[in-house]
């Protein structure tokens, strides 16, 4: 019996490592313009001030799918999400449109430099709704930190514990988990409250009543 550290040294020396897919979902398109990052030193004080999005790689029993989610920066609430077999541009605007139909529009929308988010279609959707576009720096995961924390929770508390098959099963299980994430899972950064509690408590009372 040996520990992890003792095994790691000879494995590194011999070049032995696990074989797994390592997709690069943040690769930018050279022809797409990049907007500045607007969240440095910005203190979020209310729901719908800043939204953010990203795409995660979700392994299946056979193959994999891609998950996009739009979240509220202030509350960490998952506002909408979509699954896709391919990391195309099309399913990203659909997720944002659903969030806007359900919750209105944010003042700022933050993404990384992935080509799905710097595309003309995605950028035009935000501009048409008078939403300011914020794009994180290359390789700067902290610029979209709350989405990255969501992915960690989704993968370690849900995805890695199961082997989805087929895609419909992945949708069902992810729907259950994300509903739990919003309504029942306490967050340390929210003083033990849930994203739903923080989101609705911060809305004007007339919006809550509506």
N, C-alpha and C positions, 0 to 999 in steps of 0.2 A: 504494500500500500504506500503510495506517494501522494504528496500534495500537488495542487495545481501549479504552484510556482516552480517546483522542482521539475515537473514535466514540461513546462513552457520553455525553459532554457534549451534543452537538447532539440525540442521541436523547432524552435526558431533557428538554431544552428544548422539543422538539416533541411530547413525550408519546408517543413510539414505544416499544412494548414487545412482547415475545413474548406470543402468545395461548395460554394453556394452562389446564387445570383447576386450581383452587386450593381443594381441599376442606378443610373445617374439621372434622377428626376428633376434636377435643378439646372440642367444644361441650357444655356441661353441660345437664342437664334441670332446669328451675327447681324441680320438685317433689321431686327426689331429694336426700336429705341428703348433705352432704360431710363426710368424716372428716378428721382432722388429718394432717399430714405427719409421719411418725415417724422419718425417716432423717437429720434434721439432727444432725450430730455423732455419728452412730452408726457405729462401726467394725465392719464385717462381718469375722468371723474364721473362718467355717466354711460349708460347703455347706448349703443348705436353711435358712439363717438368714433370708434375705430373697430373695423372688422378685419379679419385676416383669413388667409386660406393657404393650403398646400396640398400636395399629393403624396400619399403613402403607398408603399408596395406591400400587398397582402398575400402571403403564400397560401396556396390551396393544397389539397391532397395530391392533385395533379395540376401543375402549372401555377399561375398566380393571376391576381387582378389588381386594379388600381383604385384607391379610395381617395376621394377629394372631400374635404369638409370646410365649411365656412363657420368661423367662431367669432363671438364677441370678445374683444380684447379686455374689456372691463370686467365681464362676468365669467368668462371662459365657457359660456354656453355654446353648444353646437347648434347652429341655426339651421343648417341644412347639410346634406351629404349625398354623394352619388358613388356607385361602383361602375367600373368599365373594364372591358377585356383589354383595351389598348389605351395608352396615355395620350390620346388625341386631344385636340383643343375643344371639340364640340361639347363634351360633357361638363366642362368647367363653367361656361356661362350659364348652363341650365341650373347648376347648383346655386349659383349666385342669384339668378332670377327667382328661384323658389324662396330663398331667404328674404329677398326684397318684398315679395308678395306677402309673406307671413309677418315680417317684422319692420317693414319700411326700408329706408336707405341710411347708410352710415355717412359720416362726414369724410372719413378717410378709409381707404381699403388697402391693406398691406399684403404683399406677396413676396416670393423670392424671384430670382431671375430666370426661372423656367420658361421655356418657349411658349407653353400653354398660356401663361399669364402676361407675357409681353406681346402676344399676338394682337393684330388689329381688331379682331372681333371682340376679344375680352376687354381691351382698352376702350373701345368705342362704347361698349355696354356701360362702363363706369362713367365715361364722359357724358353720355346721353342723360345720365341720372345725376349729373353735377357732383360726382364723387371724386375727391382728390385721390390720386394714385401714389402709393408709397411702395418702393421696391428695395428690398434688403441688399446688402453688399454680397459679392461673390464669396461663397464659403462661410458667410457670417450667420450661423444658425441662431445666434442670440437675437438677430433682427426679427426673427419670427418665432421667438422662444415659446410662446404659449401653445402654438400649433404643434411644435416639436414635443412638448410635454403631453399633449393630447395623444400623439402617436405612441409615445412610450406607454401610456396607460392602456390604450386600445390593444397594443400588441402583447404586453406582459400580463394583462388581466383577462384578455379574451382570445386573441388570435393564436398565440403560441400554445394555448391550452387545448386547441382543437385542430382538426384537419378538415376544413370545409370541403364538401363535395355533395352536390354541384354548387354553381354560383348562387342559385336561389337559397341554398342553406346559408351561405355566407351573408346574404342580405338579411335573412331572418334573424340570425344570431347578432349581427352588427346592429340591427335596429333595436333589439332588446337591450344590448349593452349601452348604446348611446342614449337611449331613453333613461336607463339607470344612471348614466354619467350625469345627465342634466338634472334629474329629479331626486335622486336618492344618495348619490356618492358624495360624502363630505370632502371638502378641499381644504388642506392646511393653509394655503395662501388666502383663502376666503374666510378664515377664522372658523373653520368647521362647517360652513354653510354650503349649500349646493349652488351650482350656476343658475338654476331657475330662480332660487330665492333672491340672489343678488340682482339678477336681471330685472325681475318684475318690481322689486323694491325700489330700484333706481329710476323707473319710468314715472312720468307725470301721472297723477291720479286719473286724469281723464282718459289717458291711453290704457291704463289698467282696466278701467270700467268698460271701455269699448271692447 
